[in-house]
Amino acid sequence: MAQQSDAGPVAVADVRGPLDQRALDFLEEVIRDEDAQLIVLKIDNPGVASGDISSVVEAIATSATPVAAWVGPDGAVAFGDVTTILDAVPIVGGAPGARYGLAVESGFDVEATLQGHRFGLVGSEHVIEAADDSGTFVVQPTIGQFIAALDGTAVETGSGPVMLETAKEITLGDGSTAVVSSVDVRFLKPTLLTRFLRLGTRPDAAFFFLLAGLAVAAFEFYAAGAGVAAAVAALSLFLAGYGFATLSMNWWAVAAAVVGIGGYTWDFQRHELGIRSIVGTILMLWGGIAFVGGTPQIGTSLWAVLLTVIGVMLFYLFAMTTIVRSRFGTPTIGREHLVGAVGTAESALDPDGVVLIDGAKWRARSHRAAVVLAGEQIEVLSVDGITLQVAPAETAKS
């Protein structure tokens, strides 16, 4: 048996949340290229949202470096196709309270994989117990204790057997002894770009980014001129779009959420929150709960959906109304005094645009779709909510 003469470091690959192709590529790269005594895959993944996990399984089988998997900490999960990783590695560990199982059919051939499958029982969910009498798991509450517990373990690899050296015995002040880790542990994460994009792969986050992006876009529409809000809306919708590209979406649920926030915007335009907002709330809740089709492994949390919808309600009820009024406000309270006021077109009105009256910007619409060029004088004919109906000053007088 080959003995490690100079124990190297232990590399821990940490990718949480639903796995997509970028995350799978990262895991495969670590397994194939990392120079370490041992590679530990830290598992807390409810399933594979997209991509081909078979390349990771192949990399484990052919790796010259021992590969282990640890499901933890307490509350972590290894569901669906992720359990094929647990089957592939020679050493499996877990924290008490972590869960595994729930393998269902997806892009990977789960039925073939389940022949001799130890972990992905279809439709079943199992909890790792503190005392594992079956010997299936190396049960340790922390990944450091898991690594130390592997000291002296012989592992079969693609290049032959390897003996792990991961711990040493020390003497404490009271004369007792304890076993502690004796190796450097390197925690590896995907690149910043991958971690940024993967923000949208969690269903709760994708739902939040969708509604937040649409709400902020609506604010930017009423707040004259493009600015920070437009950038925030674009970024939020981009992350939601990445989530849509990786998750198994129920598109009717997405449409329901979009129509729901449209109801709030419609009522806001009419200067009220009425029946459209009530229906919109119901649609957003319904759409959020059924947002993705990956249940029971990958789905939205009821509490996350409720908090997101309540946030949208508060945004329209208070924040959007207050901020828009403040941005378009003038030193005089009310809008009736604006009728008959003369100002300047800040941008061309064809028929919508922005006008400047007494130093304040207002969103305006030209009367009867008359074209008003930037810089021309206008006169306010009426007020419709927060939008002014205007006409060229000379035309209004005539």
Contacts in CASP RR format, 6 or more apart in sequence:
PFRMAT RR
TARGET T0000
AUTHOR 0000-0000-0000
METHOD contacts of the structure
MODEL  1
MAQQSDAGPVAVADVRGPLDQRALDFLEEVIRDEDAQLIVLKIDNPGVAS
GDISSVVEAIATSATPVAAWVGPDGAVAFGDVTTILDAVPIVGGAPGARY
GLAVESGFDVEATLQGHRFGLVGSEHVIEAADDSGTFVVQPTIGQFIAAL
DGTAVETGSGPVMLETAKEITLGDGSTAVVSSVDVRFLKPTLLTRFLRLG
TRPDAAFFFLLAGLAVAAFEFYAAGAGVAAAVAALSLFLAGYGFATLSMN
WWAVAAAVVGIGGYTWDFQRHELGIRSIVGTILMLWGGIAFVGGTPQIGT
SLWAVLLTVIGVMLFYLFAMTTIVRSRFGTPTIGREHLVGAVGTAESALD
PDGVVLIDGAKWRARSHRAAVVLAGEQIEVLSVDGITLQVAPAETAKS
1 154 0 8 1.000
1 161 0 8 1.000
1 163 0 8 1.000
2 160 0 8 1.000
2 161 0 8 1.000
2 162 0 8 1.000
2 163 0 8 1.000
3 163 0 8 1.000
4 37 0 8 1.000
4 162 0 8 1.000
4 163 0 8 1.000
4 164 0 8 1.000
4 165 0 8 1.000
7 37 0 8 1.000
7 164 0 8 1.000
7 165 0 8 1.000
7 166 0 8 1.000
7 182 0 8 1.000
7 183 0 8 1.000
8 36 0 8 1.000
8 37 0 8 1.000
8 183 0 8 1.000
8 184 0 8 1.000
9 36 0 8 1.000
9 37 0 8 1.000
9 183 0 8 1.000
9 184 0 8 1.000
9 185 0 8 1.000
9 186 0 8 1.000
10 36 0 8 1.000
10 37 0 8 1.000
10 38 0 8 1.000
10 39 0 8 1.000
10 40 0 8 1.000
10 147 0 8 1.000
10 166 0 8 1.000
10 183 0 8 1.000
10 184 0 8 1.000
10 185 0 8 1.000
10 186 0 8 1.000
11 30 0 8 1.000
11 34 0 8 1.000
11 36 0 8 1.000
11 38 0 8 1.000
11 39 0 8 1.000
11 40 0 8 1.000
11 186 0 8 1.000
11 188 0 8 1.000
12 39 0 8 1.000
12 40 0 8 1.000
12 42 0 8 1.000
12 143 0 8 1.000
12 185 0 8 1.000
12 186 0 8 1.000
12 187 0 8 1.000
12 188 0 8 1.000
13 26 0 8 1.000
13 27 0 8 1.000
13 30 0 8 1.000
13 31 0 8 1.000
13 39 0 8 1.000
13 40 0 8 1.000
13 41 0 8 1.000
13 42 0 8 1.000
13 188 0 8 1.000
14 42 0 8 1.000
14 187 0 8 1.000
14 188 0 8 1.000
14 189 0 8 1.000
15 23 0 8 1.000
15 26 0 8 1.000
15 27 0 8 1.000
15 42 0 8 1.000
15 45 0 8 1.000
15 189 0 8 1.000
15 190 0 8 1.000
16 44 0 8 1.000
16 45 0 8 1.000
17 44 0 8 1.000
17 45 0 8 1.000
17 46 0 8 1.000
17 47 0 8 1.000
17 198 0 8 1.000
17 201 0 8 1.000
17 202 0 8 1.000
18 45 0 8 1.000
18 46 0 8 1.000
18 47 0 8 1.000
18 48 0 8 1.000
18 49 0 8 1.000
18 201 0 8 1.000
18 202 0 8 1.000
18 203 0 8 1.000
18 246 0 8 1.000
18 247 0 8 1.000
18 298 0 8 1.000
19 27 0 8 1.000
19 45 0 8 1.000
19 47 0 8 1.000
19 48 0 8 1.000
19 49 0 8 1.000
19 51 0 8 1.000
19 53 0 8 1.000
19 82 0 8 1.000
20 48 0 8 1.000
20 49 0 8 1.000
20 50 0 8 1.000
20 51 0 8 1.000
20 198 0 8 1.000
20 201 0 8 1.000
20 246 0 8 1.000
21 50 0 8 1.000
21 51 0 8 1.000
21 52 0 8 1.000
21 246 0 8 1.000
22 190 0 8 1.000
22 194 0 8 1.000
22 197 0 8 1.000
22 198 0 8 1.000
23 190 0 8 1.000
23 194 0 8 1.000
23 198 0 8 1.000
24 48 0 8 1.000
24 51 0 8 1.000
24 52 0 8 1.000
24 53 0 8 1.000
24 55 0 8 1.000
24 56 0 8 1.000
26 190 0 8 1.000
26 194 0 8 1.000
27 41 0 8 1.000
27 56 0 8 1.000
27 59 0 8 1.000
28 55 0 8 1.000
28 56 0 8 1.000
28 59 0 8 1.000
30 39 0 8 1.000
30 188 0 8 1.000
31 39 0 8 1.000
31 56 0 8 1.000
31 59 0 8 1.000
31 60 0 8 1.000
31 63 0 8 1.000
31 65 0 8 1.000
31 67 0 8 1.000
32 59 0 8 1.000
32 63 0 8 1.000
34 65 0 8 1.000
34 188 0 8 1.000
36 65 0 8 1.000
36 186 0 8 1.000
37 65 0 8 1.000
37 66 0 8 1.000
37 164 0 8 1.000
37 165 0 8 1.000
37 166 0 8 1.000
37 183 0 8 1.000
38 65 0 8 1.000
38 66 0 8 1.000
38 67 0 8 1.000
38 68 0 8 1.000
38 147 0 8 1.000
38 150 0 8 1.000
38 164 0 8 1.000
38 166 0 8 1.000
39 63 0 8 1.000
39 65 0 8 1.000
39 66 0 8 1.000
39 67 0 8 1.000
39 68 0 8 1.000
40 67 0 8 1.000
40 68 0 8 1.000
40 69 0 8 1.000
40 70 0 8 1.000
40 143 0 8 1.000
40 146 0 8 1.000
40 147 0 8 1.000
41 67 0 8 1.000
41 68 0 8 1.000
41 69 0 8 1.000
41 70 0 8 1.000
41 85 0 8 1.000
41 89 0 8 1.000
42 70 0 8 1.000
42 72 0 8 1.000
42 143 0 8 1.000
43 69 0 8 1.000
43 70 0 8 1.000
43 71 0 8 1.000
43 72 0 8 1.000
43 76 0 8 1.000
43 78 0 8 1.000
43 82 0 8 1.000
43 85 0 8 1.000
43 86 0 8 1.000
44 71 0 8 1.000
44 72 0 8 1.000
44 73 0 8 1.000
44 75 0 8 1.000
44 76 0 8 1.000
44 77 0 8 1.000
44 78 0 8 1.000
45 77 0 8 1.000
45 78 0 8 1.000
45 79 0 8 1.000
45 82 0 8 1.000
46 77 0 8 1.000
46 79 0 8 1.000
46 80 0 8 1.000
46 82 0 8 1.000
46 297 0 8 1.000
46 298 0 8 1.000
46 299 0 8 1.000
47 79 0 8 1.000
47 80 0 8 1.000
47 81 0 8 1.000
47 82 0 8 1.000
47 297 0 8 1.000
47 298 0 8 1.000
48 80 0 8 1.000
48 81 0 8 1.000
48 82 0 8 1.000
48 106 0 8 1.000
48 108 0 8 1.000
49 201 0 8 1.000
49 246 0 8 1.000
49 247 0 8 1.000
49 248 0 8 1.000
49 298 0 8 1.000
50 245 0 8 1.000
50 246 0 8 1.000
50 247 0 8 1.000
52 107 0 8 1.000
52 108 0 8 1.000
53 81 0 8 1.000
53 82 0 8 1.000
53 84 0 8 1.000
53 85 0 8 1.000
53 108 0 8 1.000
54 108 0 8 1.000
56 85 0 8 1.000
56 88 0 8 1.000
57 84 0 8 1.000
57 85 0 8 1.000
57 88 0 8 1.000
60 67 0 8 1.000
60 85 0 8 1.000
60 88 0 8 1.000
60 89 0 8 1.000
61 88 0 8 1.000
61 158 0 8 1.000
62 158 0 8 1.000
63 157 0 8 1.000
63 158 0 8 1.000
64 157 0 8 1.000
64 158 0 8 1.000
64 159 0 8 1.000
64 160 0 8 1.000
65 157 0 8 1.000
66 90 0 8 1.000
66 91 0 8 1.000
66 155 0 8 1.000
66 157 0 8 1.000
66 162 0 8 1.000
66 164 0 8 1.000
67 88 0 8 1.000
67 89 0 8 1.000
67 90 0 8 1.000
67 91 0 8 1.000
68 89 0 8 1.000
68 90 0 8 1.000
68 91 0 8 1.000
68 92 0 8 1.000
68 93 0 8 1.000
68 146 0 8 1.000
68 150 0 8 1.000
68 155 0 8 1.000
69 78 0 8 1.000
69 85 0 8 1.000
69 86 0 8 1.000
69 89 0 8 1.000
69 91 0 8 1.000
69 92 0 8 1.000
69 93 0 8 1.000
70 92 0 8 1.000
70 93 0 8 1.000
70 94 0 8 1.000
70 95 0 8 1.000
70 138 0 8 1.000
70 140 0 8 1.000
70 143 0 8 1.000
70 146 0 8 1.000
71 77 0 8 1.000
71 78 0 8 1.000
71 86 0 8 1.000
71 92 0 8 1.000
71 93 0 8 1.000
71 94 0 8 1.000
71 95 0 8 1.000
71 98 0 8 1.000
71 99 0 8 1.000
71 100 0 8 1.000
71 128 0 8 1.000
72 94 0 8 1.000
72 95 0 8 1.000
72 98 0 8 1.000
72 143 0 8 1.000
73 95 0 8 1.000
73 98 0 8 1.000
73 141 0 8 1.000
73 142 0 8 1.000
73 143 0 8 1.000
74 95 0 8 1.000
74 96 0 8 1.000
74 97 0 8 1.000
74 98 0 8 1.000
74 141 0 8 1.000
75 95 0 8 1.000
75 97 0 8 1.000
75 98 0 8 1.000
75 99 0 8 1.000
76 95 0 8 1.000
76 98 0 8 1.000
76 99 0 8 1.000
77 98 0 8 1.000
77 99 0 8 1.000
77 100 0 8 1.000
77 297 0 8 1.000
78 85 0 8 1.000
78 86 0 8 1.000
78 98 0 8 1.000
78 99 0 8 1.000
78 100 0 8 1.000
78 101 0 8 1.000
78 119 0 8 1.000
79 99 0 8 1.000
79 100 0 8 1.000
79 101 0 8 1.000
79 102 0 8 1.000
79 103 0 8 1.000
79 125 0 8 1.000
79 296 0 8 1.000
79 297 0 8 1.000
79 298 0 8 1.000
80 101 0 8 1.000
80 102 0 8 1.000
80 103 0 8 1.000
80 104 0 8 1.000
80 106 0 8 1.000
80 110 0 8 1.000
80 120 0 8 1.000
80 297 0 8 1.000
81 103 0 8 1.000
81 106 0 8 1.000
81 107 0 8 1.000
81 108 0 8 1.000
81 110 0 8 1.000
83 100 0 8 1.000
83 101 0 8 1.000
83 103 0 8 1.000
83 117 0 8 1.000
83 119 0 8 1.000
83 120 0 8 1.000
84 103 0 8 1.000
84 108 0 8 1.000
84 113 0 8 1.000
86 92 0 8 1.000
86 100 0 8 1.000
86 118 0 8 1.000
86 119 0 8 1.000
86 120 0 8 1.000
87 113 0 8 1.000
87 116 0 8 1.000
87 117 0 8 1.000
87 118 0 8 1.000
87 119 0 8 1.000
87 120 0 8 1.000
90 155 0 8 1.000
90 156 0 8 1.000
90 157 0 8 1.000
91 138 0 8 1.000
91 150 0 8 1.000
91 153 0 8 1.000
91 155 0 8 1.000
92 119 0 8 1.000
92 136 0 8 1.000
92 137 0 8 1.000
92 138 0 8 1.000
93 137 0 8 1.000
93 138 0 8 1.000
93 139 0 8 1.000
93 140 0 8 1.000
93 146 0 8 1.000
94 128 0 8 1.000
94 137 0 8 1.000
94 138 0 8 1.000
94 139 0 8 1.000
94 140 0 8 1.000
94 146 0 8 1.000
95 128 0 8 1.000
95 139 0 8 1.000
95 140 0 8 1.000
95 141 0 8 1.000
95 142 0 8 1.000
96 128 0 8 1.000
96 129 0 8 1.000
96 130 0 8 1.000
96 139 0 8 1.000
96 141 0 8 1.000
97 127 0 8 1.000
97 128 0 8 1.000
97 129 0 8 1.000
98 127 0 8 1.000
98 128 0 8 1.000
99 125 0 8 1.000
99 126 0 8 1.000
99 127 0 8 1.000
99 128 0 8 1.000
100 119 0 8 1.000
100 120 0 8 1.000
100 125 0 8 1.000
100 126 0 8 1.000
100 128 0 8 1.000
101 119 0 8 1.000
101 120 0 8 1.000
101 121 0 8 1.000
101 123 0 8 1.000
101 124 0 8 1.000
101 125 0 8 1.000
101 126 0 8 1.000
102 120 0 8 1.000
102 122 0 8 1.000
102 123 0 8 1.000
102 124 0 8 1.000
102 125 0 8 1.000
102 296 0 8 1.000
102 297 0 8 1.000
103 110 0 8 1.000
103 113 0 8 1.000
103 114 0 8 1.000
103 117 0 8 1.000
103 119 0 8 1.000
103 120 0 8 1.000
103 121 0 8 1.000
103 122 0 8 1.000
103 123 0 8 1.000
104 110 0 8 1.000
104 122 0 8 1.000
104 123 0 8 1.000
104 297 0 8 1.000
105 111 0 8 1.000
110 122 0 8 1.000
114 120 0 8 1.000
114 122 0 8 1.000
118 136 0 8 1.000
119 126 0 8 1.000
123 296 0 8 1.000
128 137 0 8 1.000
128 139 0 8 1.000
129 139 0 8 1.000
130 139 0 8 1.000
131 139 0 8 1.000
132 139 0 8 1.000
138 146 0 8 1.000
138 149 0 8 1.000
138 150 0 8 1.000
140 146 0 8 1.000
140 149 0 8 1.000
143 185 0 8 1.000
144 181 0 8 1.000
144 185 0 8 1.000
147 166 0 8 1.000
147 167 0 8 1.000
147 181 0 8 1.000
147 183 0 8 1.000
147 185 0 8 1.000
148 166 0 8 1.000
148 167 0 8 1.000
148 179 0 8 1.000
148 180 0 8 1.000
148 181 0 8 1.000
148 182 0 8 1.000
149 167 0 8 1.000
150 164 0 8 1.000
150 166 0 8 1.000
150 167 0 8 1.000
151 164 0 8 1.000
151 165 0 8 1.000
151 166 0 8 1.000
151 167 0 8 1.000
151 168 0 8 1.000
151 179 0 8 1.000
151 182 0 8 1.000
152 163 0 8 1.000
152 164 0 8 1.000
152 165 0 8 1.000
152 166 0 8 1.000
153 163 0 8 1.000
153 164 0 8 1.000
154 161 0 8 1.000
154 162 0 8 1.000
154 163 0 8 1.000
154 164 0 8 1.000
155 161 0 8 1.000
155 162 0 8 1.000
155 163 0 8 1.000
155 164 0 8 1.000
165 182 0 8 1.000
165 183 0 8 1.000
166 181 0 8 1.000
166 182 0 8 1.000
166 183 0 8 1.000
167 179 0 8 1.000
167 180 0 8 1.000
167 181 0 8 1.000
167 182 0 8 1.000
168 179 0 8 1.000
168 180 0 8 1.000
168 182 0 8 1.000
169 177 0 8 1.000
169 178 0 8 1.000
169 179 0 8 1.000
170 177 0 8 1.000
170 178 0 8 1.000
170 179 0 8 1.000
170 180 0 8 1.000
171 177 0 8 1.000
172 178 0 8 1.000
189 195 0 8 1.000
190 198 0 8 1.000
197 239 0 8 1.000
197 242 0 8 1.000
199 205 0 8 1.000
199 209 0 8 1.000
199 239 0 8 1.000
200 206 0 8 1.000
200 209 0 8 1.000
200 239 0 8 1.000
200 240 0 8 1.000
200 241 0 8 1.000
200 242 0 8 1.000
200 243 0 8 1.000
200 246 0 8 1.000
201 242 0 8 1.000
201 243 0 8 1.000
201 246 0 8 1.000
201 247 0 8 1.000
203 247 0 8 1.000
203 291 0 8 1.000
203 292 0 8 1.000
203 298 0 8 1.000
203 299 0 8 1.000
203 300 0 8 1.000
204 299 0 8 1.000
204 300 0 8 1.000
204 301 0 8 1.000
204 304 0 8 1.000
204 305 0 8 1.000
204 308 0 8 1.000
205 239 0 8 1.000
206 239 0 8 1.000
206 240 0 8 1.000
206 241 0 8 1.000
206 243 0 8 1.000
206 244 0 8 1.000
206 247 0 8 1.000
206 291 0 8 1.000
206 292 0 8 1.000
207 240 0 8 1.000
207 257 0 8 1.000
207 288 0 8 1.000
207 291 0 8 1.000
207 300 0 8 1.000
207 304 0 8 1.000
207 305 0 8 1.000
207 308 0 8 1.000
208 304 0 8 1.000
208 308 0 8 1.000
209 236 0 8 1.000
209 237 0 8 1.000
209 239 0 8 1.000
209 240 0 8 1.000
209 241 0 8 1.000
210 236 0 8 1.000
210 237 0 8 1.000
210 240 0 8 1.000
210 241 0 8 1.000
210 254 0 8 1.000
210 257 0 8 1.000
210 258 0 8 1.000
211 257 0 8 1.000
211 261 0 8 1.000
211 284 0 8 1.000
211 308 0 8 1.000
211 309 0 8 1.000
211 312 0 8 1.000
212 236 0 8 1.000
212 308 0 8 1.000
212 312 0 8 1.000
213 232 0 8 1.000
213 233 0 8 1.000
213 236 0 8 1.000
213 237 0 8 1.000
213 240 0 8 1.000
214 233 0 8 1.000
214 237 0 8 1.000
214 258 0 8 1.000
214 261 0 8 1.000
214 262 0 8 1.000
215 261 0 8 1.000
215 264 0 8 1.000
215 312 0 8 1.000
215 315 0 8 1.000
215 316 0 8 1.000
215 320 0 8 1.000
216 229 0 8 1.000
216 232 0 8 1.000
216 233 0 8 1.000
216 236 0 8 1.000
217 229 0 8 1.000
217 230 0 8 1.000
217 233 0 8 1.000
217 237 0 8 1.000
218 261 0 8 1.000
218 262 0 8 1.000
218 265 0 8 1.000
218 268 0 8 1.000
218 320 0 8 1.000
219 229 0 8 1.000
219 320 0 8 1.000
219 323 0 8 1.000
219 324 0 8 1.000
220 226 0 8 1.000
220 227 0 8 1.000
220 229 0 8 1.000
220 230 0 8 1.000
220 233 0 8 1.000
222 268 0 8 1.000
222 320 0 8 1.000
222 324 0 8 1.000
222 363 0 8 1.000
222 386 0 8 1.000
223 229 0 8 1.000
223 323 0 8 1.000
223 324 0 8 1.000
223 327 0 8 1.000
223 328 0 8 1.000
224 327 0 8 1.000
224 328 0 8 1.000
224 346 0 8 1.000
224 353 0 8 1.000
224 354 0 8 1.000
224 361 0 8 1.000
224 362 0 8 1.000
224 363 0 8 1.000
225 354 0 8 1.000
225 361 0 8 1.000
244 254 0 8 1.000
247 292 0 8 1.000
247 293 0 8 1.000
247 294 0 8 1.000
247 298 0 8 1.000
248 292 0 8 1.000
248 293 0 8 1.000
248 294 0 8 1.000
248 298 0 8 1.000
249 291 0 8 1.000
249 292 0 8 1.000
249 293 0 8 1.000
250 287 0 8 1.000
250 290 0 8 1.000
250 291 0 8 1.000
250 292 0 8 1.000
250 293 0 8 1.000
253 286 0 8 1.000
253 287 0 8 1.000
253 288 0 8 1.000
253 289 0 8 1.000
253 290 0 8 1.000
253 291 0 8 1.000
253 292 0 8 1.000
254 287 0 8 1.000
254 291 0 8 1.000
256 283 0 8 1.000
256 284 0 8 1.000
256 286 0 8 1.000
256 287 0 8 1.000
256 288 0 8 1.000
257 283 0 8 1.000
257 284 0 8 1.000
257 287 0 8 1.000
257 288 0 8 1.000
257 291 0 8 1.000
259 280 0 8 1.000
259 283 0 8 1.000
260 279 0 8 1.000
260 280 0 8 1.000
260 281 0 8 1.000
260 283 0 8 1.000
260 284 0 8 1.000
261 280 0 8 1.000
261 284 0 8 1.000
261 312 0 8 1.000
262 276 0 8 1.000
262 280 0 8 1.000
263 276 0 8 1.000
263 277 0 8 1.000
263 279 0 8 1.000
263 280 0 8 1.000
264 273 0 8 1.000
264 276 0 8 1.000
264 277 0 8 1.000
264 280 0 8 1.000
264 312 0 8 1.000
264 313 0 8 1.000
264 316 0 8 1.000
265 316 0 8 1.000
266 276 0 8 1.000
267 273 0 8 1.000
267 274 0 8 1.000
267 276 0 8 1.000
267 277 0 8 1.000
267 316 0 8 1.000
268 316 0 8 1.000
268 320 0 8 1.000
268 321 0 8 1.000
269 385 0 8 1.000
270 385 0 8 1.000
271 385 0 8 1.000
271 386 0 8 1.000
273 316 0 8 1.000
273 317 0 8 1.000
277 313 0 8 1.000
277 316 0 8 1.000
281 309 0 8 1.000
281 313 0 8 1.000
284 308 0 8 1.000
284 309 0 8 1.000
284 312 0 8 1.000
285 305 0 8 1.000
285 306 0 8 1.000
285 309 0 8 1.000
288 300 0 8 1.000
288 305 0 8 1.000
288 308 0 8 1.000
288 309 0 8 1.000
289 300 0 8 1.000
289 302 0 8 1.000
289 305 0 8 1.000
291 299 0 8 1.000
291 300 0 8 1.000
291 305 0 8 1.000
292 298 0 8 1.000
292 299 0 8 1.000
292 300 0 8 1.000
293 299 0 8 1.000
324 386 0 8 1.000
325 386 0 8 1.000
327 361 0 8 1.000
328 360 0 8 1.000
328 361 0 8 1.000
328 362 0 8 1.000
328 363 0 8 1.000
328 386 0 8 1.000
329 360 0 8 1.000
330 338 0 8 1.000
330 357 0 8 1.000
330 358 0 8 1.000
330 359 0 8 1.000
330 360 0 8 1.000
331 358 0 8 1.000
335 383 0 8 1.000
335 385 0 8 1.000
336 383 0 8 1.000
338 357 0 8 1.000
338 362 0 8 1.000
338 380 0 8 1.000
338 383 0 8 1.000
338 388 0 8 1.000
339 380 0 8 1.000
339 381 0 8 1.000
339 382 0 8 1.000
339 383 0 8 1.000
340 379 0 8 1.000
340 380 0 8 1.000
340 381 0 8 1.000
340 396 0 8 1.000
341 357 0 8 1.000
341 358 0 8 1.000
341 379 0 8 1.000
341 380 0 8 1.000
342 357 0 8 1.000
342 377 0 8 1.000
342 378 0 8 1.000
342 379 0 8 1.000
342 380 0 8 1.000
342 393 0 8 1.000
343 355 0 8 1.000
343 356 0 8 1.000
343 357 0 8 1.000
343 358 0 8 1.000
343 377 0 8 1.000
343 378 0 8 1.000
343 379 0 8 1.000
343 380 0 8 1.000
343 393 0 8 1.000
344 355 0 8 1.000
344 356 0 8 1.000
344 375 0 8 1.000
344 376 0 8 1.000
344 377 0 8 1.000
344 378 0 8 1.000
345 353 0 8 1.000
345 354 0 8 1.000
345 355 0 8 1.000
345 356 0 8 1.000
345 364 0 8 1.000
345 372 0 8 1.000
345 373 0 8 1.000
345 374 0 8 1.000
345 375 0 8 1.000
345 376 0 8 1.000
345 377 0 8 1.000
345 378 0 8 1.000
346 353 0 8 1.000
346 354 0 8 1.000
346 355 0 8 1.000
346 356 0 8 1.000
346 361 0 8 1.000
346 374 0 8 1.000
346 375 0 8 1.000
347 353 0 8 1.000
347 354 0 8 1.000
347 374 0 8 1.000
348 371 0 8 1.000
348 372 0 8 1.000
348 373 0 8 1.000
348 374 0 8 1.000
349 355 0 8 1.000
349 364 0 8 1.000
349 365 0 8 1.000
349 366 0 8 1.000
349 370 0 8 1.000
349 371 0 8 1.000
349 372 0 8 1.000
349 378 0 8 1.000
349 390 0 8 1.000
350 366 0 8 1.000
350 371 0 8 1.000
350 372 0 8 1.000
351 365 0 8 1.000
351 366 0 8 1.000
351 369 0 8 1.000
351 370 0 8 1.000
351 371 0 8 1.000
352 363 0 8 1.000
352 364 0 8 1.000
352 365 0 8 1.000
352 366 0 8 1.000
353 363 0 8 1.000
353 364 0 8 1.000
353 365 0 8 1.000
354 361 0 8 1.000
354 362 0 8 1.000
354 363 0 8 1.000
354 364 0 8 1.000
355 361 0 8 1.000
355 362 0 8 1.000
355 364 0 8 1.000
355 378 0 8 1.000
355 388 0 8 1.000
355 390 0 8 1.000
356 362 0 8 1.000
357 380 0 8 1.000
357 388 0 8 1.000
362 386 0 8 1.000
362 387 0 8 1.000
362 388 0 8 1.000
363 386 0 8 1.000
363 387 0 8 1.000
363 388 0 8 1.000
364 378 0 8 1.000
364 387 0 8 1.000
364 388 0 8 1.000
364 389 0 8 1.000
364 390 0 8 1.000
365 384 0 8 1.000
365 387 0 8 1.000
365 388 0 8 1.000
365 389 0 8 1.000
365 390 0 8 1.000
366 372 0 8 1.000
366 378 0 8 1.000
366 390 0 8 1.000
366 391 0 8 1.000
367 381 0 8 1.000
367 389 0 8 1.000
367 390 0 8 1.000
367 391 0 8 1.000
367 396 0 8 1.000
368 391 0 8 1.000
370 391 0 8 1.000
370 392 0 8 1.000
370 395 0 8 1.000
372 378 0 8 1.000
372 390 0 8 1.000
372 391 0 8 1.000
372 392 0 8 1.000
376 392 0 8 1.000
376 393 0 8 1.000
377 392 0 8 1.000
377 393 0 8 1.000
377 394 0 8 1.000
378 390 0 8 1.000
378 391 0 8 1.000
378 392 0 8 1.000
378 393 0 8 1.000
378 396 0 8 1.000
379 390 0 8 1.000
379 391 0 8 1.000
379 392 0 8 1.000
379 393 0 8 1.000
379 396 0 8 1.000
379 397 0 8 1.000
380 388 0 8 1.000
380 389 0 8 1.000
380 390 0 8 1.000
381 389 0 8 1.000
381 390 0 8 1.000
381 391 0 8 1.000
381 396 0 8 1.000
382 388 0 8 1.000
382 389 0 8 1.000
383 389 0 8 1.000
390 396 0 8 1.000
END
